[in-house]
Amino acid sequence: MKISEIYKFLDNLSPFELQESWDNSGLLLGDFNQDVQKIYLSIDVDEALIDSMDENTLLITHHPIIFGGLKQLEFSKYPANLIQKMIQKNISNISMHTNFDQTHLNEYVATEVLGYQISHKDGFVAYLDVDEDFDTFATKVASAFSLPHAKCVKSSQRVNRVALVTGSGCSLIKSIDADCFLTGDVKYHDAMEAKSINLSLIDIGHFESEHFFAEILLKHLKNLGLEAIISSSKNPFTYI
């Protein structure tokens, strides 16, 4: 099947036009006219994954390997070192990032991972009605994402309305209409800001909250009749 046909299928599933202006989803490497028989799915691109892949295949990732503008391709540095290997093996790459967050990822995490129904959606933000003790809820969240601990900002003893953004969503703190916010990549100053407006925070991790991407997409790709392989994506962080 040609990449153009696969791209059209993906665009119908999760329109690329929904991506944020700063994002770089779409066909990042390859040729729309190329025929592929095998697809790999992964949250990211790394060297081990490229080495394990067959030649003349398509890699669909969540995070774009080319994110900002590239001014040079120095093959000893990231991401040029990975792009060089991909070109040598004729591996094409399509990224489904912020468009997939809006159409599939946040909803899946809310309902299938955390087990709550979405009461309201506002772009990237999924709202959940919880009404639980904060400590009990935080422990449940940490367990759902297989986190070694719950890293929290505790602004109240009870959680009623929860906002969820997978990946990195702290730039949205000022617009959150809830008493608890679940997202990843929470920094010190994000925590200070949340505490100042009485918003509880639970850091659900970037990788931990988004690695479901391949699992979700695989269910849809089966309709194409192509072989799709989920890569064993690894978190770049190690907890000791």
C-alpha positions in Angstrom: 0.0 0.0 0.0 1.2 3.5 -0.8 2.1 5.9 2.0 -0.4 8.3 0.5 -3.2 5.8 1.1 -2.1 5.2 4.7 -1.7 9.0 5.3 -5.3 9.5 4.0 -6.5 6.9 6.4 -4.7 8.5 9.4 -5.9 12.0 8.4 -9.5 10.7 8.4 -8.9 9.1 11.8 -7.2 12.1 13.4 -7.1 15.2 11.1 -3.6 16.7 10.8 -5.1 20.1 10.5 -6.0 19.9 14.3 -2.4 20.1 15.3 -1.1 23.1 17.1 0.6 25.8 15.1 3.9 25.0 16.8 3.6 21.3 16.1 5.1 19.3 13.2 2.8 16.3 12.6 2.4 14.7 9.2 4.9 13.0 6.8 8.3 14.0 8.0 10.5 11.6 6.1 9.7 9.7 3.0 7.7 9.7 -0.2 3.9 9.6 -0.6 4.3 7.3 -3.6 6.4 4.7 -1.8 4.8 1.3 -1.3 5.2 -0.3 2.2 4.2 -3.7 3.5 5.1 -3.2 7.1 4.3 -0.5 9.7 6.0 0.1 13.1 4.4 2.1 15.8 6.2 4.0 18.6 5.9 7.0 20.9 9.5 8.1 19.8 12.3 7.3 17.5 15.6 6.0 18.9 18.6 4.2 17.5 17.7 0.8 18.9 14.3 1.0 17.2 15.8 2.0 13.8 18.4 -0.8 14.1 15.6 -3.4 14.7 13.4 -2.2 11.8 13.3 -3.8 8.3 14.2 -1.7 5.3 11.5 0.0 3.2 9.0 0.3 6.1 6.9 3.1 7.6 7.3 4.3 11.2 4.4 6.1 12.8 5.4 8.0 15.9 3.6 10.2 18.4 6.5 12.7 18.9 8.0 14.3 15.7 11.7 13.6 15.2 11.9 16.9 13.4 10.4 19.5 15.7 11.9 22.9 15.1 13.6 24.2 11.9 16.7 22.2 11.0 19.6 24.5 9.9 22.1 21.7 9.4 22.4 17.9 9.4 25.5 17.0 11.4 25.3 13.3 11.6 27.1 13.0 14.9 24.3 15.0 16.6 20.6 14.4 17.4 18.3 14.2 15.4 20.5 14.1 12.3 22.2 10.9 13.5 18.8 9.1 13.5 17.6 10.7 10.3 20.7 9.5 8.5 20.1 5.9 9.6 16.4 6.1 8.6 17.3 7.4 5.1 19.9 4.7 4.7 17.3 2.0 5.4 14.6 3.9 3.5 12.4 4.2 6.6 9.6 6.7 6.2 8.1 8.5 9.2 4.7 10.0 9.9 4.1 11.8 13.2 0.7 12.1 14.9 1.2 14.4 17.8 -1.1 17.1 19.0 -3.9 16.1 16.6 -3.9 12.6 18.1 -3.9 14.1 21.6 -7.1 15.9 20.9 -8.9 13.1 19.1 -7.8 9.9 20.9 -5.1 10.0 23.5 -6.6 12.1 26.3 -10.0 10.3 26.0 -8.3 6.8 26.1 -6.3 7.7 29.2 -9.3 9.1 31.0 -11.6 6.2 30.3 -9.4 3.1 29.8 -6.4 3.9 32.0 -8.0 5.9 34.8 -11.5 4.4 34.5 -13.5 7.7 34.6 -16.0 9.1 32.1 -15.3 12.4 30.5 -17.8 15.0 31.6 -16.6 17.8 29.3 -13.8 18.4 26.7 -12.2 21.7 25.9 -9.5 21.2 23.2 -6.7 19.3 24.8 -8.3 19.3 28.2 -10.6 16.4 29.3 -12.6 17.1 32.5 -13.6 14.3 34.9 -16.0 14.3 37.9 -14.3 12.4 40.7 -15.4 13.4 44.2 -12.7 11.4 46.2 -10.2 12.0 49.0 -7.1 13.5 47.5 -4.6 11.0 48.9 -6.7 8.1 47.8 -7.1 9.6 44.3 -3.4 10.4 44.0 -2.4 6.8 45.0 -4.8 5.5 42.4 -3.4 7.7 39.7 0.2 6.7 40.5 -0.8 3.0 40.3 -2.6 3.5 37.0 0.5 5.0 35.3 2.9 2.6 37.1 4.7 5.6 38.8 7.1 4.9 41.7 5.4 7.6 43.7 2.7 10.4 43.3 4.4 13.8 42.8 1.8 16.2 43.9 0.8 19.7 44.8 -1.9 19.2 47.4 -4.1 22.3 47.6 -7.2 20.7 49.1 -8.1 17.5 50.9 -10.8 16.4 48.4 -10.9 16.2 44.6 -14.1 16.9 42.9 -13.4 18.0 39.3 -10.2 16.9 37.5 -8.6 18.2 34.4 -6.4 15.8 32.3 -3.8 16.7 29.7 -1.4 13.9 28.7 2.2 14.8 27.9 3.2 18.3 28.9 0.3 20.6 29.7 1.4 23.0 32.4 1.3 26.0 29.9 -2.5 25.6 30.3 -2.6 26.0 34.1 -4.2 29.5 34.0 -7.1 28.2 31.9 -7.9 25.1 33.9 -11.4 25.1 35.5 -11.0 22.3 38.0 -9.6 21.7 41.5 -7.0 19.1 40.4 -4.9 19.0 37.2 -3.2 15.8 35.9 -0.4 16.3 33.4 3.3 15.6 32.9 6.6 17.5 33.0 5.5 19.6 36.1 8.3 22.0 37.0 9.0 23.8 40.2 7.5 27.1 39.1 4.5 25.3 37.7 3.9 23.9 41.2 4.3 27.3 42.7 1.8 28.8 40.3 -0.7 26.1 40.9 -0.4 26.5 44.7 -1.0 30.2 44.4 -4.3 29.7 42.7 -5.4 26.8 44.9 -5.1 24.2 42.1 -3.9 20.7 43.1 -1.4 19.0 40.7 -0.4 15.4 40.1 2.5 14.8 37.8 1.5 11.8 35.6 4.8 11.8 33.6 5.2 12.6 30.0 6.2 9.1 28.7 4.0 7.4 31.2 0.9 9.2 30.1 1.5 8.9 26.4 3.0 5.5 25.7 -0.5 4.2 25.0 -0.3 5.8 21.6 0.8 2.7 19.7 -1.7 0.5 21.5 -4.6 2.8 20.5 -3.5 3.3 16.9 -2.9 -0.4 16.3 -6.6 -1.2 16.8 -7.5 1.2 13.9 -4.7 0.1 11.6 -5.9 -3.5 11.7 -8.7 -2.3 9.4 -6.1 -1.6 6.7 -5.0 -5.2 6.5 -1.3 -4.3 7.0 1.1 -5.8 9.5 1.7 -3.3 12.3 4.3 -3.9 15.0 4.4 -2.0 18.4 7.9 -1.2 19.3 9.1 -1.7 22.9 9.4 2.0 23.6 11.6 2.9 26.6 11.3 5.9 28.9 14.5 7.9 28.6 14.4 8.4 32.4 15.5 5.8 35.0 14.1 5.8 38.5 16.6 4.7 41.2 
